[in-house]
Amino acid sequence: MILLFGTKTRTKHLGKLENCHCERCHNTSDWDFIEYRHWFTLFFIPVFPISKKFEFLQCPICRQSYEVPK
C-alpha cells in the first residue's frame, strides 16, 4: 500500500493596499496583502491546516515582505 502525504503552502491574496512606500527599493506603489498557511496533504489534497495564518504586505516591485502584526 502506497500512502502519499506531505505539506503544502497555500497563498491567498486578500487585496491591495494603496500608496505604500518600500524602504528597500524606495518606490511607492500598491502593495499586495497576502495570507500564507501550511496544510497537511493526503494524496496531494489539502486536508487540514498545520500552522497559524501569516499575513504579509508585499512590494510588487522588489518582493520585499513585511509581516502584519495581529
SELOMI-25162 format. One line per 3 residues: number of its first residue (from 1); their letters; for each residue z, y, x of N, C-alpha, C. Coordinates in Angstrom, 3 decimals. Layout:
NUM	A	Z/Y/X/Z/Y/X/Z/Y/X ~ ... $
This chain:
1	MIL	0.000/-1.181/0.845/0.000/0.000/0.000/0.000/1.241/0.888 ~ -0.908/2.142/0.632/-1.003/3.378/1.392/-0.435/4.505/0.537 ~ 0.549/5.206/1.090/1.180/6.327/0.390/0.910/7.591/1.187 $
4	LFG	0.166/8.478/0.640/-0.160/9.732/1.314/0.739/10.843/0.788 ~ 1.488/11.459/1.710/2.353/12.572/1.325/2.384/13.575/2.469 ~ 2.855/14.764/2.193/2.936/15.817/3.197/3.373/17.117/2.571 $
7	TKT	3.028/18.215/3.223/3.371/19.537/2.713/2.125/20.411/2.709 ~ 2.181/21.433/1.886/1.079/22.383/1.782/1.656/23.758/1.502 ~ 1.071/24.770/2.100/1.469/26.141/1.831/0.511/26.725/0.802 $
10	RTK	1.075/27.223/-0.275/0.247/27.844/-1.319/0.441/29.351/-1.255 ~ -0.654/30.062/-1.384/-0.663/31.519/-1.337/-1.049/32.050/-2.701 ~ -0.300/33.042/-3.159/-0.577/33.654/-4.451/-0.671/35.165/-4.242 $
13	HLG	-1.806/35.753/-4.602/-1.981/37.198/-4.481/-1.430/37.857/-5.742 ~ -0.455/38.732/-5.547/0.229/39.378/-6.667/-0.311/40.771/-6.977 ~ -1.269/41.247/-6.193/-1.848/42.559/-6.448/-1.965/43.378/-5.186 $
16	KLE	-2.185/44.674/-5.362/-2.341/45.583/-4.229/-1.351/46.725/-4.347 ~ -0.950/47.241/-3.198/-0.083/48.402/-3.123/-0.903/49.521/-2.493 ~ -0.968/50.660/-3.133/-1.870/51.720/-2.704/-1.290/52.587/-1.599 $
19	NCH	-2.188/53.028/-0.717/-1.925/54.032/0.316/-0.705/53.730/1.185 ~ -0.735/52.614/1.881/0.309/52.276/2.833/-0.203/52.524/4.242 ~ 0.673/52.995/5.111/0.314/53.276/6.499/0.797/52.128/7.382 $
22	CER	-0.105/51.570/8.188/0.234/50.469/9.086/0.671/51.030/10.435 ~ 1.820/50.575/10.912/2.330/51.042/12.198/1.625/50.372/13.372 ~ 0.941/49.280/13.114/0.259/48.559/14.189/-1.133/49.131/14.472 $
25	CHN	-1.963/49.287/13.437/-3.340/49.770/13.637/-3.507/51.236/13.260 ~ -2.469/51.870/12.691/-2.451/53.291/12.337/-3.508/53.672/11.306 ~ -3.832/52.757/10.403/-4.756/53.029/9.305/-3.986/53.111/7.998 $
28	TSD	-4.520/53.850/7.062/-3.954/53.944/5.723/-4.937/53.281/4.758 ~ -4.447/52.283/4.011/-5.321/51.550/3.085/-4.473/50.891/2.001 ~ -5.140/50.222/1.071/-4.454/49.486/0.010/-4.033/48.121/0.564 $
31	WDF	-2.746/47.845/0.553/-2.222/46.603/1.127/-2.153/45.513/0.076 ~ -2.229/44.255/0.529/-2.127/43.095/-0.352/-0.665/42.688/-0.497 ~ -0.256/42.375/-1.716/1.087/41.863/-1.999/0.937/40.361/-2.216 $
34	IEY	1.514/39.552/-1.305/1.269/38.116/-1.259/2.583/37.344/-1.337 ~ 2.528/36.201/-2.015/3.681/35.297/-2.104/3.299/33.960/-1.465 ~ 4.151/33.470/-0.551/3.950/32.172/0.093/5.047/31.220/-0.352 $
37	RHW	4.689/29.949/-0.485/5.669/28.922/-0.827/5.170/27.577/-0.307 ~ 6.076/26.785/0.288/5.726/25.450/0.778/6.005/24.423/-0.320 ~ 5.058/23.485/-0.498/5.146/22.468/-1.538/5.084/21.064/-0.927 $
40	FTL	5.807/20.129/-1.514/5.675/18.720/-1.179/4.469/18.188/-1.931 ~ 3.586/17.447/-1.234/2.389/16.918/-1.880/2.393/15.398/-1.862 ~ 1.848/14.825/-2.894/1.688/13.380/-3.027/0.241/13.132/-3.423 $
43	FFI	-0.493/12.419/-2.577/-1.935/12.212/-2.779/-2.656/13.553/-2.917 ~ -2.277/14.510/-2.069/-2.891/15.835/-1.986/-2.666/16.694/-3.230 ~ -1.715/16.328/-4.082/-1.382/17.101/-5.276/0.000/17.716/-5.081 $
46	PVF	0.129/19.051/-5.171/1.453/19.677/-5.050/2.377/19.198/-6.171 ~ 3.554/18.666/-5.785/4.468/18.089/-6.762/5.630/19.031/-7.067 ~ 6.346/19.488/-6.022/7.463/20.404/-6.237/7.640/21.284/-4.997 $
49	PIS	8.183/22.496/-5.181/8.382/23.401/-4.041/9.538/22.921/-3.165 ~ 9.383/23.078/-1.846/10.443/22.667/-0.920/11.010/23.854/-0.151 ~ 10.581/25.063/-0.475/11.145/26.250/0.163/11.207/27.377/-0.861 $
52	KKF	11.955/28.409/-0.495/12.025/29.563/-1.381/10.756/30.381/-1.252 ~ 10.593/31.336/-2.140/9.422/32.208/-2.117/9.583/33.228/-0.991 ~ 8.493/33.486/-0.295/8.445/34.543/0.697/7.402/35.537/0.231 $
55	EFL	7.808/36.786/0.075/6.889/37.824/-0.375/6.610/38.780/0.778 ~ 5.330/39.078/0.988/4.904/39.910/2.095/3.952/40.983/1.626 ~ 3.934/42.089/2.368/2.882/43.086/2.270/2.030/42.909/3.512 $
58	QCP	0.700/42.835/3.336/-0.189/42.557/4.459/-1.273/43.616/4.561 ~ -1.445/44.138/5.768/-2.506/45.113/6.043/-3.847/44.380/6.024 ~ -4.824/44.853/5.246/-6.113/44.165/5.179/-6.981/44.360/6.419 $
61	ICR	-6.637/45.301/7.275/-7.450/45.584/8.451/-7.028/44.731/9.644 ~ -5.747/44.767/10.003/-5.281/44.026/11.182/-4.477/42.779/10.825 ~ -4.227/42.540/9.536/-3.480/41.377/9.028/-2.005/41.353/9.444 $
64	QSY	-1.455/42.507/9.798/-0.022/42.594/10.090/0.738/42.428/8.776 ~ 1.794/41.605/8.789/2.565/41.341/7.573/3.992/41.828/7.734 ~ 4.530/42.347/6.647/5.911/42.788/6.584/6.571/42.107/5.391 $
67	EVP	7.709/41.457/5.639/8.404/40.764/4.555/9.062/41.782/3.633 ~ 8.972/41.525/2.349/9.579/42.390/1.338/11.010/41.934/1.138 ~ 12.009/42.803/1.342/13.395/42.382/1.115/13.672/42.151/-0.364 $
70	K	14.596/41.274/-0.647/14.936/40.949/-2.039/15.637/42.089/-2.721 $
